[in-house]
Amino acid sequence: MITTKERAILRGYSNNLPDIVHVGKDGVNPNVVAQVNDNLLAHELIKIKVQQNAPASAREICDELVSLTQAEPISVVGGKIVLYKRTTKKGFKHYL
């Protein structure tokens, strides 16, 4: 569980991140979940863009991705979602 102070620190780190995963008209499908899992393993902190034509709101998509990936939600602002999950890669410089 992440504290509010840690969440604020991660939100600051996420300001300069590019959107890695895009969720479009197909919504959250197995390919999106696989992309999110792979990128969380590689980067720990990722930013997701929810397109205008997505079938659900960014908050609903965030809740679904969190339940499917066991990641921590950092923020949902407009169509941007930021997720964090501590990686198990060796030699990785962790955010927290």
N, CA and C atoms as a LAMMPS dump frame, in Angstrom:
ITEM: TIMESTEP
0
ITEM: NUMBER OF ATOMS
288
ITEM: BOX BOUNDS ff ff ff
-5.0000000000000000e+02 5.0000000000000000e+02
-5.0000000000000000e+02 5.0000000000000000e+02
-5.0000000000000000e+02 5.0000000000000000e+02
ITEM: ATOMS id mol type element x y z
1 1 1 N 0.844 -1.184 0
2 1 2 C 0 0 0
3 1 3 C 0.885 1.242 0
4 2 1 N 0.546 2.185 -0.832
5 2 2 C 1.319 3.41 -0.967
6 2 3 C 0.694 4.504 -0.114
7 3 1 N 1.544 5.252 0.568
8 3 2 C 1.049 6.375 1.374
9 3 3 C 0.761 7.566 0.466
10 4 1 N 0.075 8.563 1.002
11 4 2 C -0.245 9.745 0.209
12 4 3 C 1.014 10.53 -0.151
13 5 1 N 1.991 10.524 0.734
14 5 2 C 3.248 11.22 0.438
15 5 3 C 3.985 10.531 -0.712
16 6 1 N 4.037 9.199 -0.687
17 6 2 C 4.67 8.453 -1.776
18 6 3 C 3.913 8.655 -3.087
19 7 1 N 2.573 8.708 -2.995
20 7 2 C 1.757 8.936 -4.187
21 7 3 C 2.065 10.305 -4.8
22 8 1 N 2.251 11.314 -3.959
23 8 2 C 2.581 12.656 -4.442
24 8 3 C 3.948 12.663 -5.125
25 9 1 N 4.904 11.937 -4.568
26 9 2 C 6.24 11.846 -5.17
27 9 3 C 6.152 11.183 -6.545
28 10 1 N 5.401 10.084 -6.628
29 10 2 C 5.251 9.378 -7.904
30 10 3 C 4.502 10.228 -8.922
31 11 1 N 3.525 10.998 -8.475
32 11 2 C 2.802 11.885 -9.385
33 11 3 C 3.749 12.922 -9.987
34 12 1 N 4.682 13.402 -9.18
35 12 2 C 5.679 14.341 -9.684
36 12 3 C 6.591 13.711 -10.715
37 13 1 N 7.009 12.47 -10.473
38 13 2 C 7.845 11.761 -11.447
39 13 3 C 7.099 11.537 -12.762
40 14 1 N 5.794 11.335 -12.674
41 14 2 C 5.018 10.994 -13.874
42 14 3 C 4.788 12.182 -14.795
43 15 1 N 5.045 13.402 -14.347
44 15 2 C 4.802 14.574 -15.187
45 15 3 C 5.584 14.528 -16.49
46 16 1 N 6.781 14.006 -16.468
47 16 2 C 7.638 13.993 -17.654
48 16 3 C 7.566 12.692 -18.448
49 17 1 N 6.714 11.771 -18.039
50 17 2 C 6.608 10.491 -18.743
51 17 3 C 5.755 10.618 -20.001
52 18 1 N 6.13 9.906 -21.07
53 18 2 C 5.252 9.862 -22.248
54 18 3 C 4.124 8.852 -22.019
55 19 1 N 3.074 8.959 -22.832
56 19 2 C 1.993 7.963 -22.788
57 19 3 C 2.508 6.691 -23.452
58 20 1 N 2.553 5.611 -22.686
59 20 2 C 3.097 4.36 -23.218
60 20 3 C 1.998 3.486 -23.807
61 21 1 N 0.861 3.414 -23.124
62 21 2 C -0.245 2.557 -23.549
63 21 3 C -1.433 3.454 -23.892
64 22 1 N -2.138 3.106 -24.962
65 22 2 C -3.338 3.84 -25.369
66 22 3 C -4.523 2.885 -25.335
67 23 1 N -5.616 3.327 -24.71
68 23 2 C -6.842 2.538 -24.655
69 23 3 C -7.846 3.217 -25.574
70 24 1 N -8.32 2.485 -26.58
71 24 2 C -9.215 3.057 -27.577
72 24 3 C -10.6 2.457 -27.541
73 25 1 N -11.197 2.325 -28.725
74 25 2 C -12.59 1.9 -28.835
75 25 3 C -12.824 0.465 -28.368
76 26 1 N -11.787 -0.371 -28.337
77 26 2 C -11.944 -1.754 -27.875
78 26 3 C -11.928 -1.861 -26.354
79 27 1 N -11.563 -0.795 -25.668
80 27 2 C -11.545 -0.804 -24.207
81 27 3 C -10.409 -1.639 -23.657
82 28 1 N -10.626 -2.201 -22.49
83 28 2 C -9.611 -3.027 -21.84
84 28 3 C -9.778 -4.455 -22.334
85 29 1 N -8.874 -4.86 -23.216
86 29 2 C -8.891 -6.218 -23.74
87 29 3 C -7.602 -6.919 -23.306
88 30 1 N -7.45 -8.209 -23.581
89 30 2 C -6.238 -8.917 -23.143
90 30 3 C -4.937 -8.309 -23.664
91 31 1 N -4.959 -7.708 -24.859
92 31 2 C -3.745 -7.085 -25.382
93 31 3 C -3.34 -5.87 -24.557
94 32 1 N -4.31 -5.067 -24.156
95 32 2 C -4.022 -3.884 -23.335
96 32 3 C -3.48 -4.318 -21.979
97 33 1 N -4.08 -5.336 -21.392
98 33 2 C -3.621 -5.83 -20.086
99 33 3 C -2.195 -6.355 -20.197
100 34 1 N -1.883 -7.071 -21.276
101 34 2 C -0.526 -7.59 -21.474
102 34 3 C 0.464 -6.441 -21.649
103 35 1 N 0.085 -5.413 -22.409
104 35 2 C 0.959 -4.248 -22.576
105 35 3 C 1.211 -3.555 -21.25
106 36 1 N 0.174 -3.387 -20.46
107 36 2 C 0.323 -2.72 -19.157
108 36 3 C 1.237 -3.536 -18.257
109 37 1 N 1.021 -4.852 -18.194
110 37 2 C 1.87 -5.705 -17.36
111 37 3 C 3.329 -5.654 -17.799
112 38 1 N 3.573 -5.748 -19.105
113 38 2 C 4.944 -5.713 -19.612
114 38 3 C 5.626 -4.385 -19.302
115 39 1 N 4.904 -3.29 -19.502
116 39 2 C 5.488 -1.976 -19.249
117 39 3 C 5.678 -1.703 -17.758
118 40 1 N 4.792 -2.212 -16.916
119 40 2 C 4.992 -2.066 -15.475
120 40 3 C 6.232 -2.837 -15.026
121 41 1 N 6.445 -4.006 -15.593
122 41 2 C 7.632 -4.786 -15.26
123 41 3 C 8.899 -4.061 -15.707
124 42 1 N 8.834 -3.408 -16.867
125 42 2 C 10.012 -2.739 -17.408
126 42 3 C 10.272 -1.374 -16.778
127 43 1 N 9.207 -0.642 -16.413
128 43 2 C 9.383 0.747 -15.998
129 43 3 C 8.887 1.084 -14.593
130 44 1 N 8.075 0.268 -13.973
131 44 2 C 7.447 0.504 -12.663
132 44 3 C 6.347 1.563 -12.708
133 45 1 N 6.591 2.679 -13.331
134 45 2 C 5.643 3.791 -13.351
135 45 3 C 5.3 4.083 -14.804
136 46 1 N 4.011 3.978 -15.155
137 46 2 C 3.617 4.199 -16.546
138 46 3 C 2.424 5.146 -16.616
139 47 1 N 2.317 5.794 -17.778
140 47 2 C 1.193 6.679 -18.052
141 47 3 C 0.392 6.085 -19.204
142 48 1 N -0.93 6.078 -19.026
143 48 2 C -1.845 5.492 -20.005
144 48 3 C -2.775 6.589 -20.507
145 49 1 N -2.989 6.618 -21.815
146 49 2 C -3.899 7.591 -22.426
147 49 3 C -5.193 6.883 -22.792
148 50 1 N -6.311 7.421 -22.313
149 50 2 C -7.626 6.892 -22.668
150 50 3 C -8.176 7.784 -23.78
151 51 1 N -8.409 7.193 -24.94
152 51 2 C -8.899 7.941 -26.097
153 51 3 C -10.351 8.371 -25.895
154 52 1 N -10.778 9.357 -26.671
155 52 2 C -12.15 9.88 -26.572
156 52 3 C -13.19 8.82 -26.93
157 53 1 N -12.841 7.899 -27.832
158 53 2 C -13.811 6.897 -28.278
159 53 3 C -13.809 5.637 -27.418
160 54 1 N -13.189 5.664 -26.263
161 54 2 C -13.176 4.502 -25.365
162 54 3 C -14.594 4.27 -24.824
163 55 1 N -14.951 3.005 -24.599
164 55 2 C -16.319 2.696 -24.178
165 55 3 C -16.624 3.038 -22.718
166 56 1 N -15.617 3.376 -21.935
167 56 2 C -15.822 3.685 -20.521
168 56 3 C -15.01 4.923 -20.153
169 57 1 N -15.255 5.439 -18.966
170 57 2 C -14.511 6.607 -18.508
171 57 3 C -13.114 6.189 -18.064
172 58 1 N -12.245 7.166 -17.916
173 58 2 C -10.872 6.878 -17.493
174 58 3 C -10.86 6.253 -16.102
175 59 1 N -11.733 6.694 -15.204
176 59 2 C -11.805 6.132 -13.848
177 59 3 C -12.207 4.663 -13.888
178 60 1 N -13.189 4.317 -14.703
179 60 2 C -13.629 2.925 -14.816
180 60 3 C -12.527 2.051 -15.406
181 61 1 N -11.841 2.565 -16.411
182 61 2 C -10.742 1.815 -17.026
183 61 3 C -9.61 1.638 -16.022
184 62 1 N -9.31 2.674 -15.243
185 62 2 C -8.274 2.574 -14.222
186 62 3 C -8.623 1.496 -13.203
187 63 1 N -9.864 1.483 -12.727
188 63 2 C -10.278 0.471 -11.757
189 63 3 C -10.16 -0.938 -12.318
190 64 1 N -10.52 -1.105 -13.58
191 64 2 C -10.423 -2.419 -14.211
192 64 3 C -8.969 -2.853 -14.373
193 65 1 N -8.104 -1.933 -14.811
194 65 2 C -6.684 -2.269 -14.974
195 65 3 C -6.025 -2.574 -13.629
196 66 1 N -6.389 -1.843 -12.6
197 66 2 C -5.832 -2.086 -11.267
198 66 3 C -6.215 -3.475 -10.781
199 67 1 N -7.468 -3.862 -10.997
200 67 2 C -7.889 -5.188 -10.542
201 67 3 C -7.239 -6.307 -11.348
202 68 1 N -6.96 -6.065 -12.632
203 68 2 C -6.363 -7.104 -13.477
204 68 3 C -4.849 -7.202 -13.344
205 69 1 N -4.18 -6.112 -12.941
206 69 2 C -2.715 -6.112 -12.891
207 69 3 C -2.147 -6.023 -11.479
208 70 1 N -2.988 -5.819 -10.482
209 70 2 C -2.554 -5.64 -9.093
210 70 3 C -1.586 -4.457 -8.96
211 71 1 N -1.78 -3.419 -9.758
212 71 2 C -0.963 -2.214 -9.685
213 71 3 C -1.623 -1.215 -8.738
214 72 1 N -0.879 -0.185 -8.384
215 72 2 C -1.392 0.886 -7.533
216 72 3 C -1.798 2.064 -8.413
217 73 1 N -3.025 2.571 -8.256
218 73 2 C -3.393 3.765 -9.015
219 73 3 C -2.743 4.997 -8.391
220 74 1 N -2.103 5.815 -9.207
221 74 2 C -1.454 7.028 -8.721
222 74 3 C -2.333 8.231 -8.993
223 75 1 N -2.799 8.377 -10.237
224 75 2 C -3.7 9.482 -10.536
225 75 3 C -4.516 9.192 -11.787
226 76 1 N -5.68 9.83 -11.827
227 76 2 C -6.525 9.83 -13.014
228 76 3 C -6.958 11.269 -13.219
229 77 1 N -6.438 11.893 -14.27
230 77 2 C -6.781 13.278 -14.576
231 77 3 C -7.166 13.343 -16.044
232 78 1 N -8.405 13.726 -16.312
233 78 2 C -8.881 13.767 -17.697
234 78 3 C -8.81 12.385 -18.304
235 79 1 N -8.062 12.248 -19.381
236 79 2 C -7.906 10.959 -20.039
237 79 3 C -6.571 10.306 -19.771
238 80 1 N -5.871 10.744 -18.723
239 80 2 C -4.556 10.186 -18.389
240 80 3 C -4.645 9.384 -17.092
241 81 1 N -4.056 8.199 -17.123
242 81 2 C -3.991 7.326 -15.948
243 81 3 C -2.523 7.06 -15.664
244 82 1 N -2.143 7.107 -14.396
245 82 2 C -0.784 6.765 -13.99
246 82 3 C -0.876 5.588 -13.024
247 83 1 N -0.143 4.524 -13.33
248 83 2 C -0.11 3.317 -12.504
249 83 3 C 1.311 3.031 -12.052
250 84 1 N 1.43 2.407 -10.871
251 84 2 C 2.731 2.032 -10.315
252 84 3 C 2.654 0.599 -9.81
253 85 1 N 3.702 -0.154 -10.099
254 85 2 C 3.847 -1.498 -9.532
255 85 3 C 5.337 -1.768 -9.41
256 86 1 N 5.796 -2.081 -8.222
257 86 2 C 7.218 -2.319 -7.996
258 86 3 C 7.665 -3.528 -8.804
259 87 1 N 8.73 -3.358 -9.556
260 87 2 C 9.218 -4.411 -10.442
261 87 3 C 10.114 -5.389 -9.678
262 88 1 N 10.258 -6.567 -10.245
263 88 2 C 11.112 -7.591 -9.642
264 88 3 C 12.42 -7.75 -10.403
265 89 1 N 12.663 -6.865 -11.38
266 89 2 C 13.895 -6.938 -12.151
267 89 3 C 15.108 -6.632 -11.269
268 90 1 N 16.171 -7.372 -11.47
269 90 2 C 17.396 -7.142 -10.711
270 90 3 C 18.15 -5.959 -11.31
271 91 1 N 18.78 -5.178 -10.44
272 91 2 C 19.572 -4.051 -10.881
273 91 3 C 18.755 -2.83 -11.297
274 92 1 N 17.453 -2.824 -11.006
275 92 2 C 16.583 -1.718 -11.392
276 92 3 C 16.623 -0.647 -10.307
277 93 1 N 16.766 0.619 -10.696
278 93 2 C 16.745 1.722 -9.728
279 93 3 C 15.287 2.084 -9.47
280 94 1 N 14.78 1.712 -8.312
281 94 2 C 13.371 1.872 -7.975
282 94 3 C 13.015 3.32 -7.679
283 95 1 N 11.771 3.684 -7.961
284 95 2 C 11.281 5.026 -7.651
285 95 3 C 11.126 5.225 -6.157
286 96 1 N 10.623 4.191 -5.469
287 96 2 C 10.428 4.275 -4.011
288 96 3 C 11.28 3.262 -3.299
